[in-house]
Amino acid sequence: MTDALLYLQMALRAVIAFLAILLIARILEKEHVGELSLYEYLTGIAIGVIAGRIATTMQNPLPLLLALFVFAALTYLVRYFTLKSRAVRKLLAGEPAVVIQNGKIMERTMRRMHYSTDDLLMQLRTKGVFNISDVEFAVVEPNGRLSVLLKSQKMPVTREDMQIPSQYRGISSELIVDGEVIYQNLRQNNLDEAWLISELAKQGIKSPREVMLAGLDTQGNLYVDKRQDDQRHVVQVRDDPGE
């Protein structure tokens, strides 16, 4: 086999592995690693290893493809049964565990989970909590994230607490994204393209293609961000390479 044919074969195998992973990811429909349980995370690694073998091995890829889709099918079945059965869900995904109760660290639970004090403090800091005595309850969820309930006297004051009336705030609707009009959202708000063009013209915009993003909030206010805005001063959040 010539080098050119070898490279072509490896490229085709890589494409097959990529498409297989893409299809499996679409079927399993888990978007964020933070949403995965440990079982699902390890399953994803196993699927990736099999796909890697497909892309790199010189053997017939069909048995590996079969193994890949069987593994994915088993994963899908397990997920189905975890949705249908609480017992299966508890067995595979685990259960929430209280690690702080009334401001007191639950040491036995921490030891059973192999959860260190440093882990707990780090997770609390990501929640903006720097004093354990401010915490009423803290629960480690099956996906490893920490849910925190502050003591009532430490909770932020809300408008309801101060009896201040407030208006409803729902989700804004994107009407233009990357210069493309989202007609479905226009119809959902009982609007049409003529209204949108008219509103853009009021801001000196001739075409939706000039718009990076346009959104309508629940109060009827239209937000428009033009493409290639001229910003005289751009705020930098990275280190200056010259320093």
Residue frames as qw, qx, qy, qz and C-alpha x, y, z in Angstrom:
[[0.000, 0.888, 0.459, 0.000, 0.00, 0.00, 0.00],
 [0.409, 0.467, -0.028, 0.783, 1.43, 3.37, -1.01],
 [0.202, -0.203, -0.459, 0.841, 1.76, 6.23, 1.44],
 [0.280, -0.068, -0.186, -0.939, -0.97, 8.19, -0.36],
 [0.614, -0.279, -0.627, -0.390, -3.47, 5.33, -0.04],
 [0.498, -0.256, -0.682, 0.470, -2.50, 4.82, 3.60],
 [0.035, -0.109, -0.255, 0.960, -3.10, 8.49, 4.41],
 [0.445, -0.142, -0.377, -0.800, -6.41, 8.42, 2.53],
 [0.611, -0.288, -0.733, -0.076, -7.52, 5.33, 4.43],
 [0.354, -0.249, -0.576, 0.693, -6.64, 6.90, 7.79],
 [0.152, 0.014, 0.006, -0.988, -8.49, 10.08, 6.83],
 [0.556, -0.218, -0.547, -0.586, -11.59, 8.09, 5.88],
 [0.559, -0.297, -0.734, 0.245, -11.44, 6.15, 9.14],
 [0.164, -0.162, -0.387, 0.893, -11.19, 9.41, 11.07],
 [0.356, -0.087, -0.235, -0.900, -14.23, 10.78, 9.21],
 [0.617, -0.269, -0.690, -0.267, -16.20, 7.59, 9.96],
 [0.457, -0.275, -0.654, 0.536, -15.26, 7.76, 13.65],
 [0.011, 0.063, 0.161, -0.985, -16.15, 11.46, 13.81],
 [0.483, -0.164, -0.398, -0.762, -19.56, 10.91, 12.19],
 [0.604, -0.285, -0.744, 0.008, -20.27, 7.96, 14.48],
 [0.308, -0.246, -0.532, 0.749, -19.47, 10.02, 17.59],
 [0.186, -0.014, -0.074, -0.980, -21.56, 12.91, 16.23],
 [0.568, -0.242, -0.588, -0.523, -24.54, 10.60, 15.69],
 [0.562, -0.308, -0.714, 0.282, -24.21, 9.00, 19.11],
 [0.161, -0.144, -0.353, 0.910, -23.90, 12.39, 20.82],
 [0.356, -0.116, -0.254, -0.892, -27.06, 13.53, 19.02],
 [0.627, -0.289, -0.675, -0.260, -28.93, 10.42, 20.14],
 [0.531, -0.305, -0.631, 0.477, -27.81, 10.57, 23.76],
 [0.084, -0.790, -0.253, -0.552, -28.44, 14.35, 23.95],
 [0.584, -0.696, -0.186, 0.375, -26.25, 15.35, 26.86],
 [0.394, 0.855, 0.008, 0.337, -24.73, 18.75, 26.17],
 [0.066, -0.826, 0.401, -0.392, -22.68, 19.67, 29.23],
 [0.552, 0.166, -0.756, 0.311, -20.15, 17.63, 31.14],
 [0.143, -0.215, 0.546, -0.797, -21.48, 19.23, 34.33],
 [0.745, -0.066, 0.008, -0.664, -24.80, 17.43, 33.75],
 [0.743, 0.187, -0.636, -0.093, -23.19, 13.98, 33.57],
 [0.812, -0.530, 0.203, -0.134, -23.07, 11.47, 36.37],
 [0.307, -0.603, 0.713, 0.182, -19.84, 9.56, 36.94],
 [0.677, 0.168, 0.713, 0.068, -21.27, 6.56, 35.09],
 [0.559, 0.790, 0.252, -0.025, -22.18, 8.68, 32.05],
 [0.015, 0.899, -0.405, -0.165, -18.79, 10.38, 32.10],
 [0.451, -0.377, 0.791, 0.171, -16.94, 7.04, 32.08],
 [0.674, 0.440, 0.593, 0.013, -19.26, 5.75, 29.36],
 [0.384, 0.913, -0.029, -0.132, -18.35, 8.75, 27.22],
 [0.180, -0.719, 0.644, 0.189, -14.65, 8.01, 27.68],
 [0.608, -0.027, 0.787, 0.098, -15.19, 4.38, 26.64],
 [0.612, 0.695, 0.376, -0.041, -17.07, 5.45, 23.50],
 [0.173, 0.928, -0.287, -0.160, -14.25, 7.86, 22.67],
 [0.403, -0.494, 0.750, 0.177, -11.64, 5.12, 23.07],
 [0.665, 0.287, 0.684, 0.084, -13.52, 2.82, 20.69],
 [0.463, 0.872, 0.141, -0.073, -13.87, 5.66, 18.17],
 [0.095, -0.835, 0.504, 0.199, -10.14, 6.32, 18.47],
 [0.571, -0.170, 0.782, 0.183, -9.42, 2.69, 17.64],
 [0.634, 0.619, 0.464, 0.004, -11.59, 2.99, 14.53],
 [0.273, 0.950, -0.111, -0.100, -9.58, 6.00, 13.36],
 [0.091, -0.789, 0.604, 0.066, -6.12, 4.57, 14.03],
 [0.672, -0.180, 0.718, 0.031, -6.20, 0.78, 13.72],
 [0.219, 0.390, -0.670, -0.592, -5.41, -0.90, 10.41],
 [0.208, 0.163, 0.963, -0.053, -7.91, -3.69, 11.02],
 [0.119, -0.475, -0.689, -0.535, -11.38, -3.95, 9.52],
 [0.101, -0.154, 0.332, -0.925, -13.34, -1.10, 11.18],
 [0.571, -0.303, -0.471, -0.600, -16.75, -2.81, 10.96],
 [0.633, -0.343, -0.663, 0.206, -16.40, -4.89, 14.18],
 [0.283, -0.156, -0.373, 0.870, -15.32, -1.76, 16.06],
 [0.279, -0.174, -0.207, -0.922, -18.21, 0.22, 14.57],
 [0.634, -0.359, -0.622, -0.288, -20.58, -2.52, 15.69],
 [0.541, -0.296, -0.580, 0.531, -19.08, -2.44, 19.19],
 [0.081, 0.033, -0.124, 0.988, -19.39, 1.35, 19.24],
 [0.454, -0.247, -0.295, -0.804, -23.09, 1.36, 18.41],
 [0.672, -0.343, -0.656, -0.007, -23.83, -1.58, 20.73],
 [0.404, -0.181, -0.475, 0.760, -22.12, 0.35, 23.54],
 [0.146, -0.085, -0.027, -0.985, -24.15, 3.44, 22.66],
 [0.579, -0.310, -0.541, -0.525, -27.37, 1.40, 22.52],
 [0.605, -0.328, -0.655, 0.312, -26.68, -0.07, 25.97],
 [0.197, -0.087, -0.292, 0.932, -26.00, 3.43, 27.29],
 [0.354, -0.196, -0.269, -0.874, -29.31, 4.61, 25.83],
 [0.649, -0.345, -0.644, -0.213, -31.16, 1.67, 27.41],
 [0.481, -0.253, -0.573, 0.613, -29.59, 2.32, 30.79],
 [0.028, -0.006, 0.099, -0.995, -30.62, 5.97, 30.58],
 [0.506, -0.282, -0.485, -0.656, -34.16, 4.91, 29.64],
 [0.659, -0.373, -0.649, 0.072, -34.42, 2.62, 32.65],
 [0.332, -0.147, -0.429, 0.827, -32.99, 5.28, 34.96],
 [0.253, -0.147, -0.112, -0.950, -35.83, 7.56, 33.86],
 [0.664, -0.274, -0.505, -0.479, -38.41, 4.84, 34.49],
 [0.803, -0.380, -0.440, 0.131, -37.04, 3.39, 37.73],
 [0.236, -0.897, 0.241, -0.286, -35.93, 5.36, 40.76],
 [0.853, -0.417, 0.296, 0.106, -34.09, 2.31, 42.10],
 [0.803, 0.317, 0.189, 0.469, -31.98, 2.02, 38.94],
 [0.193, 0.869, -0.030, 0.454, -31.36, 5.76, 38.99],
 [0.527, -0.793, 0.269, -0.144, -30.14, 5.60, 42.58],
 [0.916, -0.160, 0.275, 0.245, -27.93, 2.62, 41.78],
 [0.703, 0.394, 0.212, 0.553, -26.19, 4.19, 38.78],
 [0.175, 0.760, 0.034, 0.625, -26.32, 7.94, 39.41],
 [0.363, -0.057, -0.589, 0.720, -26.20, 7.92, 43.20],
 [0.248, -0.808, -0.533, -0.044, -28.16, 10.09, 45.61],
 [0.038, 0.800, -0.152, 0.579, -27.76, 13.63, 46.93],
 [0.694, -0.275, -0.503, 0.436, -25.80, 13.83, 50.17],
 [0.237, -0.947, -0.061, -0.209, -26.04, 16.52, 52.85],
 [0.710, 0.172, -0.324, 0.600, -22.52, 17.68, 53.76],
 [0.080, 0.133, -0.365, 0.918, -23.47, 20.76, 55.83],
 [0.373, -0.615, -0.652, -0.239, -26.45, 20.91, 58.17],
 [0.394, -0.895, -0.210, -0.011, -27.22, 23.94, 60.32],
 [0.081, 0.916, -0.364, 0.149, -23.72, 25.27, 59.68],
 [0.616, -0.494, 0.613, -0.027, -22.12, 22.01, 60.83],
 [0.409, 0.474, -0.712, -0.317, -19.97, 19.85, 58.53],
 [0.940, -0.099, 0.150, -0.290, -21.26, 16.27, 58.33],
 [0.116, -0.663, 0.729, 0.124, -17.94, 14.48, 58.76],
 [0.614, -0.004, 0.789, -0.027, -19.20, 10.91, 58.34],
 [0.661, 0.673, 0.308, -0.125, -20.87, 11.77, 55.06],
 [0.217, 0.878, -0.394, -0.164, -17.71, 13.52, 53.89],
 [0.323, -0.464, 0.820, 0.083, -15.57, 10.47, 54.68],
 [0.681, 0.259, 0.680, -0.083, -18.02, 8.10, 53.01],
 [0.584, 0.790, 0.171, -0.072, -17.96, 10.20, 49.84],
 [0.714, -0.063, 0.155, 0.679, -14.17, 10.74, 49.95],
 [0.144, 0.858, 0.234, 0.434, -15.02, 14.45, 49.87],
 [0.560, -0.079, -0.335, 0.754, -12.29, 16.60, 51.41],
 [0.152, -0.779, -0.343, 0.502, -12.70, 19.83, 53.33],
 [0.170, -0.384, 0.362, 0.832, -10.73, 21.61, 50.61],
 [0.041, 0.299, 0.788, 0.536, -13.21, 20.36, 48.01],
 [0.131, -0.736, -0.654, 0.121, -16.09, 21.64, 50.11],
 [0.201, -0.699, -0.084, 0.681, -14.54, 25.07, 50.67],
 [0.162, -0.150, 0.558, 0.800, -13.70, 25.43, 46.98],
 [0.027, -0.476, -0.789, -0.388, -17.26, 24.59, 45.94],
 [0.178, -0.781, -0.489, 0.345, -18.66, 27.02, 48.51],
 [0.207, -0.522, 0.154, 0.813, -16.44, 29.81, 47.19],
 [0.084, 0.130, 0.690, 0.707, -17.76, 29.22, 43.66],
 [0.164, -0.681, -0.694, -0.166, -21.21, 29.89, 45.16],
 [0.009, 0.675, -0.052, 0.736, -19.99, 33.13, 46.73],
 [0.736, -0.646, -0.097, -0.175, -19.99, 31.66, 50.25],
 [0.435, 0.551, -0.544, 0.460, -16.85, 32.25, 52.32],
 [0.244, -0.336, 0.650, -0.636, -18.18, 31.45, 55.79],
 [0.323, -0.139, -0.927, -0.130, -19.57, 28.00, 56.57],
 [0.000, 0.330, 0.701, -0.633, -21.56, 29.41, 59.48],
 [0.351, 0.281, -0.083, -0.889, -23.70, 31.26, 56.90],
 [0.421, 0.078, -0.776, -0.463, -24.89, 27.94, 55.45],
 [0.726, -0.154, 0.325, -0.586, -28.07, 26.21, 56.57],
 [0.887, 0.070, 0.457, 0.004, -27.73, 23.23, 54.23],
 [0.228, 0.639, -0.596, -0.430, -25.25, 22.17, 51.56],
 [0.876, 0.131, 0.435, -0.161, -25.99, 19.17, 49.36],
 [0.103, -0.423, 0.747, 0.502, -23.65, 17.37, 46.97],
 [0.770, 0.363, 0.042, -0.524, -25.73, 16.41, 43.94],
 [0.909, 0.053, 0.399, 0.108, -25.22, 13.16, 41.97],
 [0.667, 0.678, 0.025, 0.308, -23.38, 15.12, 39.25],
 [0.680, -0.049, -0.225, 0.697, -20.86, 16.41, 41.82],
 [0.044, 0.561, 0.041, 0.826, -22.17, 19.96, 42.04],
 [0.230, -0.256, -0.675, 0.653, -22.89, 21.61, 45.37],
 [0.212, -0.681, -0.437, -0.548, -26.30, 23.12, 46.13],
 [0.291, -0.044, -0.516, 0.804, -26.28, 25.66, 48.97],
 [0.288, -0.776, -0.463, -0.317, -29.11, 27.06, 51.10],
 [0.209, 0.350, -0.389, 0.826, -28.03, 30.07, 53.15],
 [0.162, -0.445, -0.712, 0.519, -29.45, 30.82, 56.56],
 [0.110, 0.816, 0.542, 0.167, -32.45, 33.12, 56.32],
 [0.234, -0.912, -0.050, 0.333, -30.64, 36.05, 57.95],
 [0.404, -0.447, 0.502, 0.621, -27.82, 35.71, 55.40],
 [0.476, 0.484, 0.654, 0.333, -29.98, 35.62, 52.29],
 [0.143, 0.071, 0.200, 0.967, -30.00, 38.70, 50.03],
 [0.280, 0.475, 0.470, -0.689, -32.95, 41.03, 50.50],
 [0.226, 0.318, 0.754, 0.528, -35.49, 40.76, 47.68],
 [0.210, -0.235, -0.209, -0.926, -38.15, 43.12, 46.36],
 [0.600, -0.439, -0.600, -0.295, -40.76, 40.85, 47.92],
 [0.543, -0.320, -0.539, 0.558, -39.11, 41.22, 51.34],
 [0.143, -0.196, -0.139, 0.960, -39.27, 45.00, 51.01],
 [0.305, 0.650, 0.654, -0.238, -42.77, 44.89, 49.49],
 [0.069, 0.537, -0.311, -0.781, -41.61, 46.73, 46.38],
 [0.777, 0.476, 0.321, -0.259, -43.84, 46.08, 43.34],
 [0.251, -0.421, 0.687, 0.537, -42.07, 44.63, 40.32],
 [0.673, 0.457, -0.178, -0.554, -42.93, 44.00, 36.69],
 [0.938, 0.066, 0.339, 0.019, -42.90, 40.63, 35.00],
 [0.115, 0.734, -0.588, -0.320, -39.61, 39.81, 33.29],
 [0.946, 0.143, 0.283, -0.073, -39.66, 36.87, 30.93],
 [0.655, -0.148, 0.499, 0.548, -37.26, 35.61, 28.30],
 [0.232, 0.677, -0.199, -0.670, -36.40, 38.01, 25.51],
 [0.823, 0.408, 0.394, 0.027, -36.93, 36.92, 21.91],
 [0.346, -0.386, 0.493, 0.699, -34.07, 37.02, 19.42],
 [0.578, 0.701, 0.253, -0.331, -35.35, 38.64, 16.23],
 [0.611, 0.728, -0.306, 0.044, -32.04, 38.85, 14.36],
 [0.752, -0.503, 0.377, 0.199, -29.01, 36.63, 14.90],
 [0.494, -0.267, 0.569, 0.601, -25.85, 37.13, 12.81],
 [0.154, 0.295, -0.387, -0.860, -27.78, 39.17, 10.25],
 [0.238, -0.187, -0.874, -0.380, -30.51, 36.55, 9.81],
 [0.495, -0.241, 0.099, -0.829, -34.12, 37.35, 10.71],
 [0.020, 0.076, 0.973, -0.215, -35.78, 34.77, 12.99],
 [0.382, -0.217, -0.404, -0.803, -39.27, 34.81, 11.48],
 [0.539, -0.374, -0.755, -0.003, -40.68, 32.30, 13.96],
 [0.325, -0.358, -0.496, 0.721, -39.95, 34.65, 16.86],
 [0.128, -0.008, -0.154, -0.980, -41.50, 37.54, 14.96],
 [0.499, -0.300, -0.617, -0.529, -44.71, 35.56, 14.52],
 [0.507, -0.373, -0.712, 0.311, -44.75, 34.52, 18.18],
 [0.183, -0.371, -0.317, 0.853, -44.72, 38.21, 19.13],
 [0.328, 0.766, 0.547, -0.083, -47.43, 39.07, 16.56],
 [0.030, -0.783, 0.248, 0.570, -44.94, 41.13, 14.55],
 [0.825, 0.497, 0.234, 0.133, -43.79, 41.08, 10.95],
 [0.687, 0.022, 0.155, 0.709, -40.68, 41.93, 8.97],
 [0.153, 0.735, 0.236, 0.616, -42.08, 45.33, 7.95],
 [0.493, -0.861, -0.067, -0.108, -42.26, 46.36, 11.63],
 [0.800, -0.374, 0.132, 0.450, -38.71, 45.15, 12.19],
 [0.543, 0.365, 0.239, 0.717, -37.35, 47.03, 9.17],
 [0.096, -0.859, -0.196, -0.463, -39.13, 50.17, 10.37],
 [0.644, -0.760, 0.015, 0.085, -37.63, 49.89, 13.85],
 [0.768, -0.116, 0.197, 0.598, -34.15, 49.32, 12.42],
 [0.351, 0.631, 0.248, 0.645, -34.53, 52.37, 10.18],
 [0.338, -0.916, -0.112, -0.183, -35.17, 54.51, 13.27],
 [0.669, -0.633, 0.251, 0.298, -31.66, 53.56, 14.40],
 [0.197, 0.798, -0.433, -0.369, -30.11, 54.28, 11.02],
 [0.420, -0.203, 0.867, 0.175, -29.87, 50.63, 9.97],
 [0.480, 0.357, -0.372, -0.710, -30.80, 49.87, 6.37],
 [0.761, 0.121, -0.576, -0.275, -30.78, 46.07, 6.42],
 [0.860, -0.470, 0.118, -0.161, -30.96, 43.23, 8.97],
 [0.887, 0.238, -0.173, 0.356, -27.63, 42.05, 7.56],
 [0.202, 0.670, -0.322, 0.638, -26.01, 45.00, 9.34],
 [0.607, -0.586, 0.226, -0.487, -27.16, 43.61, 12.71],
 [0.227, 0.321, -0.893, 0.219, -25.22, 41.18, 14.88],
 [0.188, -0.335, -0.891, 0.242, -28.05, 40.66, 17.37],
 [0.321, -0.274, -0.044, -0.905, -31.50, 42.13, 17.89],
 [0.258, -0.270, -0.907, 0.196, -33.79, 41.06, 20.70],
 [0.374, -0.505, -0.204, -0.750, -37.19, 42.07, 22.04],
 [0.060, 0.040, -0.817, 0.572, -37.83, 41.97, 25.79],
 [0.092, -0.512, -0.853, 0.032, -41.19, 41.36, 27.46],
 [0.019, -0.674, -0.311, 0.669, -41.69, 45.11, 27.89],
 [0.557, 0.762, 0.325, 0.054, -41.51, 45.65, 24.13],
 [0.104, -0.883, 0.337, 0.310, -38.04, 47.23, 24.13],
 [0.884, 0.448, -0.018, 0.136, -35.87, 46.40, 21.12],
 [0.478, -0.698, 0.410, 0.341, -32.14, 45.87, 21.69],
 [0.782, 0.618, -0.003, 0.085, -29.92, 46.13, 18.61],
 [0.520, -0.616, 0.423, 0.414, -26.20, 45.44, 18.31],
 [0.612, 0.743, -0.162, -0.216, -24.73, 46.37, 14.93],
 [0.918, 0.101, 0.075, 0.377, -21.97, 44.51, 13.17],
 [0.601, 0.256, -0.015, 0.757, -18.51, 46.09, 13.29],
 [0.256, -0.944, -0.209, -0.018, -19.34, 48.73, 15.87],
 [0.448, 0.579, -0.299, 0.612, -16.57, 51.29, 16.21],
 [0.670, -0.708, -0.192, 0.113, -15.33, 51.11, 19.79],
 [0.232, 0.851, -0.331, 0.335, -12.68, 53.67, 20.59],
 [0.169, -0.538, 0.731, -0.383, -11.76, 51.96, 23.83],
 [0.834, -0.054, -0.502, -0.221, -11.89, 48.17, 24.11],
 [0.573, -0.622, 0.435, -0.309, -11.68, 46.77, 27.64],
 [0.595, 0.351, -0.722, 0.035, -9.08, 43.99, 27.92],
 [0.804, -0.498, 0.139, -0.293, -9.48, 41.21, 30.47],
 [0.944, 0.062, -0.106, 0.308, -6.26, 39.40, 29.57],
 [0.550, -0.621, 0.121, 0.545, -2.75, 40.33, 30.64],
 [0.356, 0.892, -0.190, -0.203, -0.95, 42.90, 28.52],
 [0.946, 0.143, 0.014, 0.291, 1.69, 40.91, 26.58],
 [0.396, 0.722, -0.217, 0.524, 3.97, 43.93, 26.77],
 [0.446, -0.753, 0.304, -0.376, 4.15, 43.79, 30.54]]
